[in-house]
Each structure stands twice: as structure tokens, then as C-alpha cells.
Amino acid sequence: MTQTVFVLNGPNLNLLGTREPAVYGSQTLADVEQLCAIACKRHGFDLVFRQSNHEGELVDWIHEAGRLHAQGKLRGLVFNAAAYTHTSVALLDAVKGTGVPLIELHISNVHAREAFRHHSYLSAAAKAVMCGFGVAGYGLAIEAMAGWTA
């Protein structure tokens, strides 16, 4: 049975490539999707790659991933919740409620930035947290998932 990797991206990540390139780099979200597709293909995973600026839509997608997880069809969720990382109990509750295996991801090193970015609601439910690897972190997260015991 082929497993699926969900990669979800939160608010403003649609602006990658033009938003604060000194912090986030010059690669676009389309570049990130291609990187994820290559990593998934290498391991025989299907990819669901999405971005939303709306918290409720992200919750709905986590629920969708949770249904796949319940069927044994989800490898894991790579989630860059962006600013919602630091504010959203709803996203934490969705991850906890579905039990999806989560890698929390940040392009920048959030611990070297503003103090409000040092706290994550999602970390409490994450199997792993990655930050500071740039967009390469997405591929690294998928590589890590490939090593998980199914």
C-alpha cells in the first residue's frame, strides 16, 4: 500500500521568493513543492502539498490527513504553520485529535528571531521539530519520515 505525505503550509508562505528573502530565501513555494515531490518519489510516497492563509482550512486538511492516518495510508504530516505556530490552539487540537505523525517545520531558525516566535503550540504534538535549514528542511523532513517504522 502506498503511503501519503501531507505537506501543509500556513499563512504568507505563498509569498516565498519575494517575502523577506534575507530570512526565507529566494525559492518559491512552487520550488518547495517540486523538492517535496522529488523526495516523495524517491521513497515511493504520494504527496499532498497545500498552502492556505486560513486557519480553518488548515484544520480541515489536518482532519483529512487524520482520516488517511486511521486507514494506515498516511506516512506523516510536514507542517509549516508559519505564524499560526505561535498562536493556534485549534491547529494543536486538530493534530492531537487526529493523531497524525507530525514534523513541525520552519524555514528560518525561529529561536534566533523575535521572542514571540520562540513558543510553538504545535511542538507539544510533534514527533520532531526542524528549523533553520531553509527550504531544504522540507526534503530533510521527508527523508526522516522514510526512516520511520510504519
Secondary structure, DSSP 8 states (H G I E B T S, - for coil): ---EEEEEE-TTGGGTTTS-HHHH-S--HHHHHHHHHHHHHHHT-EEEEEE-S-HHHHHHHHHHHHHHHHTT-EEEEEEE-GGGGGT-HHHHHHHHHHT--EEEEESS-GGGS-GGGG--SGGGG-SEEEESSTTHHHHHHHHHHHTS--
